[in-house]
């Protein structure tokens, strides 16, 4: 199977850079299926010179789009929704083949992409409704206007190549900004399918732009003065590089959705039968490649032996297979690429060197197709250690470490011990314990008896500490797509007189 890469999209057309001749590009990305390394999925040429053309297109598109009425903007987004629905199965297949998540899970992602248009219009858009304050001063009304900030760059992740970027793109568009989408170089084709839907929805020229490429493409885009919004989903390390590039440009609004080292607390009164499947999903969905995956379970000492034994038994029953061409429908597919596999195995060695008890070994496993398939891993450590690199690092693979505790204060301390603050969960029947967790855990999400994965699009999504920069996504992404303009409007028939000015000699 080979996917047809059409190149960059600007000025309402795809432009495929040349790979031969005098104008040939220097770099061509090649993608093999992580589920079957013998299958090449696509080749994608990178054209660094296209940055200028894409930016110019977005500038022209912004001048048109910001003047377009809200009703018309919404109608374009609904046309886009219709186009997505027509090819939803094709998008799901692309996601599965490119990044390795099982087809059933990819279909869930595409359903979220389609539903997000309605959520954006009905739930996010009201957050930026213009406001009137009557009689704010004598004879004067006050107004707050929400204005688009300008051409916006969306740098997408590989793990949800369509859903996460789509949410940021929609918020930028509905509020009047043009967009430039730079997807992960690991999922070029999935991103292209989204842009093809925008194209068929006939958005005005320059409003929608796509540029394929690597980190150097992103670096060049970030230095462009005319780009006013920057939205990034990915690792803490890359997020910091973005801040390094942009921090001198005060005209840029930068929104970062970064990683996590997420803790679930299993209190002594938790419902066993409920917590088991919830934690299994939290730890191992998407092969652990979610920023909200649970990687630490603070478990009450009274539950430790029985719960870990049952959790281990369930983990051994997880089906791991090709995401599409499977023998039995899998819960887990492969890791996304060789570097992800290498990192996962490196962390397994690190846990051994740090003397963690290995309950289930994470290892490369052989399947019908040669790919980046690994088994889940489970570790146990008797207490938190601030010096442990393994406990502090975001592993981004199917791994969980259990740490026993005696008091809820100790469990909260474990949850707050890392440099991240994205998602947490507490399994308990006590509202008092839950409220204590809400008050004391430093995290953007704290769930009660629900796993850390599977956030709602109708709530804010984002973290504190090194998990973000206080610009949460999902429902509230739109807040970072506008600026507020204040206006005082005098309506009284009476004119001001010179006599009203103190200290004026007439």
RAVEN-V133506 format. One record per residue. N is the residue number from 1. PHI is phi in whole degrees, -180 to 180 (none if undefined). Layout:
((N;PHI) (N;PHI))
This chain:
((1;none) (2;-126) (3;-92) (4;-91) (5;-84) (6;-98) (7;98) (8;-85) (9;-123) (10;-158) (11;52) (12;62) (13;-156) (14;-85) (15;-133) (16;-92) (17;-63) (18;-73) (19;-110) (20;-137) (21;92) (22;-66) (23;-99) (24;-65) (25;-74) (26;-85) (27;-126) (28;-128) (29;-77) (30;-123) (31;-121) (32;-105) (33;-65) (34;-67) (35;-91) (36;-155) (37;-66) (38;-78) (39;-102) (40;-84) (41;-88) (42;-167) (43;-122) (44;-132) (45;-73) (46;-107) (47;-117) (48;-65) (49;-69) (50;-70) (51;-55) (52;-61) (53;-67) (54;-66) (55;-65) (56;-62) (57;-60) (58;-65) (59;-63) (60;-66) (61;-63) (62;-63) (63;-61) (64;-82) (65;-69) (66;-66) (67;-93) (68;-78) (69;-65) (70;-62) (71;-61) (72;-71) (73;-57) (74;-60) (75;-66) (76;-64) (77;-65) (78;-70) (79;-65) (80;-59) (81;-60) (82;-64) (83;-68) (84;-61) (85;-61) (86;-65) (87;-120) (88;-59) (89;-70) (90;-65) (91;-64) (92;-61) (93;-62) (94;-61) (95;-60) (96;-62) (97;-69) (98;-76) (99;-110) (100;98) (101;-75) (102;-55) (103;-59) (104;-61) (105;-73) (106;-63) (107;-64) (108;-63) (109;-62) (110;-65) (111;-61) (112;-67) (113;-59) (114;-68) (115;-67) (116;-64) (117;-63) (118;-64) (119;-62) (120;-63) (121;-72) (122;-87) (123;-112) (124;-82) (125;-56) (126;-59) (127;-65) (128;-116) (129;-70) (130;-59) (131;-124) (132;-121) (133;-117) (134;-74) (135;50) (136;-68) (137;-141) (138;-58) (139;66) (140;-135) (141;-103) (142;-108) (143;-134) (144;-120) (145;-110) (146;-102) (147;-116) (148;-64) (149;-85) (150;134) (151;-52) (152;-122) (153;-100) (154;-113) (155;-104) (156;-91) (157;-96) (158;-90) (159;-74) (160;-127) (161;-65) (162;-106) (163;-63) (164;-69) (165;-65) (166;-57) (167;-62) (168;-72) (169;-61) (170;-63) (171;-64) (172;-64) (173;-70) (174;-65) (175;-94) (176;105) (177;-97) (178;-82) (179;-130) (180;-122) (181;-103) (182;-113) (183;-75) (184;-59) (185;-68) (186;-89) (187;-138) (188;-65) (189;-75) (190;-57) (191;-63) (192;-61) (193;-63) (194;-61) (195;-66) (196;-62) (197;-68) (198;-61) (199;-63) (200;-69) (201;-78) (202;64) (203;-59) (204;-58) (205;-58) (206;89) (207;-73) (208;-109) (209;-140) (210;-133) (211;-134) (212;-87) (213;163) (214;-106) (215;-63) (216;-68) (217;-60) (218;-61) (219;-60) (220;-66) (221;-64) (222;-64) (223;-84) (224;-73) (225;-63) (226;-77) (227;-82) (228;-106) (229;-117) (230;-129) (231;-122) (232;-129) (233;-123) (234;168) (235;-79) (236;-59) (237;-62) (238;-70) (239;-57) (240;-68) (241;-65) (242;-62) (243;-65) (244;-60) (245;-76) (246;-103) (247;-68) (248;-84) (249;-97) (250;-71) (251;-82) (252;-96) (253;-102) (254;-111) (255;-117) (256;-115) (257;-116) (258;-110) (259;-83) (260;-152) (261;-131) (262;-92) (263;-113) (264;-108) (265;-102) (266;-109) (267;-81) (268;-65) (269;-102) (270;-65) (271;-81) (272;-52) (273;-65) (274;-82) (275;-66) (276;-59) (277;-67) (278;-63) (279;-74) (280;-60) (281;-65) (282;-61) (283;-86) (284;-123) (285;-57) (286;57) (287;55) (288;74) (289;-95) (290;-122) (291;-66) (292;-99) (293;-58) (294;-77) (295;-116) (296;-131) (297;-116) (298;-82) (299;-114) (300;-61) (301;-57) (302;-68) (303;-100) (304;-53) (305;-65) (306;-67) (307;-67) (308;-63) (309;-62) (310;-70) (311;-64) (312;-63) (313;-60) (314;-66) (315;-63) (316;-70) (317;-94) (318;-64) (319;-86) (320;-119) (321;-162) (322;-57) (323;-66) (324;-122) (325;-95) (326;-94) (327;-83) (328;-123) (329;-58) (330;-90) (331;-86) (332;-125) (333;-103) (334;-80) (335;-72) (336;-70) (337;-162) (338;-65) (339;-66) (340;-66) (341;-64) (342;-60) (343;-64) (344;-61) (345;-67) (346;-63) (347;-68) (348;-63) (349;-67) (350;-64) (351;-60) (352;-66) (353;-66) (354;-88) (355;65) (356;-75) (357;-73) (358;-96) (359;-87) (360;-140) (361;-85) (362;-83) (363;-150) (364;-69) (365;-122) (366;-88) (367;-127) (368;-57) (369;-101) (370;-76) (371;-156) (372;-93) (373;-88) (374;-133) (375;-87) (376;-64) (377;-130) (378;-131) (379;-126) (380;-135) (381;-135) (382;-72) (383;-157) (384;-67) (385;-132) (386;-62) (387;-88) (388;-79) (389;-65) (390;-63) (391;-71) (392;-88) (393;-92) (394;-80) (395;-86) (396;56) (397;-157) (398;-77) (399;-136) (400;-144) (401;-120) (402;-91) (403;-131) (404;-74) (405;-142) (406;-111) (407;-122) (408;-64) (409;-61) (410;-67) (411;-64) (412;-64) (413;-62) (414;-64) (415;-62) (416;-93) (417;-79) (418;-91) (419;-80) (420;-101) (421;-157) (422;-95) (423;-135) (424;-140) (425;-146) (426;-132) (427;-106) (428;-162) (429;-100) (430;-98) (431;-66) (432;-63) (433;-64) (434;-61) (435;-63) (436;-65) (437;-66) (438;-57) (439;-74) (440;-112) (441;-83) (442;-87) (443;-156) (444;-76) (445;-131) (446;-134) (447;-99) (448;-108) (449;56) (450;-132) (451;-67) (452;-74) (453;-93) (454;88) (455;-72) (456;-94) (457;-70) (458;-95) (459;-126) (460;-63) (461;-139) (462;170) (463;-128) (464;-115) (465;55) (466;-92) (467;-100) (468;168) (469;-129) (470;62) (471;-129) (472;-63) (473;-93) (474;59) (475;-52) (476;-97) (477;-53) (478;-60) (479;-62) (480;-93) (481;-103) (482;-138) (483;-123) (484;-102) (485;-108) (486;-99) (487;-144) (488;-103) (489;-122) (490;-82) (491;-118) (492;-70) (493;-72) (494;-75) (495;-88) (496;-66) (497;-112) (498;-64) (499;-64) (500;-78) (501;-90) (502;-70) (503;84) (504;-104) (505;-86) (506;-105))
